[in-house]
């Protein structure tokens, strides 16, 4: 059984691509994400905002 919904998985996939290109920003200041864990957390947060099936923090 999947822990996250399909929409959430897609969002994390998108953010990981941005992270690998060096384009992923963390927070509103526009600083670059420094780690893979941070990139995954940003992806899950974006998915939560869109209403995807993601467990709470």
Helices and strands as residue ranges (DSSP letters): H 6-21, E 25-26, E 31-32, H 36-50
